[in-house]
Amino acid sequence: MPDLYTGTWTQYVPFNFPGREIPSSALLESNGDFYGATATGATYSNAGGSVFQLSPNYQLLYETVLHNFEGPAGPSGNLLMSKNGILYGTTVSGPGLAGFGTVYRIKP
């Protein structure tokens, strides 16, 4: 393991977010793939953000968008994955009368 105090760690960037995507969660690893959320989408048509999967292929990661959010109700905070592969997360705002946020789930 590299020594943190001597600076022997090396940075490598296996993925760059395209367009306007701004990551809004820590990455969650499951079976070699990584899952996360963005606060904004890659285009103006999905400005509410997205939940994505990053799959390794050699030394790079490839993105699959699992769900695009519409409007201001985008993901906020980290994702959780249940034993059966369902992703759960929260939004900062949301639909309905109060609009104070939601809990969402995305299943394969």
RAHU-V644126 format. One record per pair of residues at least 12 apart in sequence whose ideal C-beta (glycine too) atoms are under 7 Angstrom apart, sorted by the first residue. I is the first residue (numbers start at 1). GAP is how many residues later the second one is. D is the distance in whole Angstrom. If there is no record, write none. Layout:
I;GAP;D
I;GAP;D
//
This chain:
14;45;6
14;46;5
14;47;5
15;39;6
15;45;7
15;46;4
15;48;7
18;24;5
19;23;4
19;24;6
20;20;5
20;21;7
20;22;6
21;17;4
21;19;6
21;20;7
21;21;5
22;16;6
22;17;5
22;18;5
23;13;6
23;15;6
24;13;5
24;14;6
24;15;4
24;25;7
24;51;6
24;52;6
25;12;4
25;50;7
25;52;6
25;53;5
25;54;6
26;52;5
28;51;5
28;53;6
30;51;6
32;24;6
33;20;6
33;21;7
33;22;5
34;20;4
34;27;7
35;18;6
35;44;6
35;46;7
35;52;6
36;16;6
36;43;7
37;12;6
37;13;7
37;14;5
37;38;4
37;42;6
37;52;6
38;12;5
38;14;7
39;35;6
39;36;7
39;37;7
40;34;7
41;27;6
46;22;4
46;23;7
48;21;3
48;22;5
48;23;5
48;24;6
48;25;6
48;26;4
49;20;5
49;25;3
49;26;5
50;15;5
50;17;6
50;18;5
50;19;6
51;15;5
51;16;5
51;24;6
51;36;6
51;38;7
51;55;6
52;12;7
52;13;5
52;14;6
53;13;6
66;40;6
67;39;5
72;21;5
73;18;5
73;20;5
73;21;5
73;22;6
73;29;7
74;17;6
75;14;5
75;16;6
76;14;6
76;15;6
76;16;4
77;12;7
77;13;5
85;23;5
86;19;5
86;21;4
87;18;7
87;19;5
88;15;7
88;17;5
89;15;6
90;12;7
90;13;6
91;13;7
//
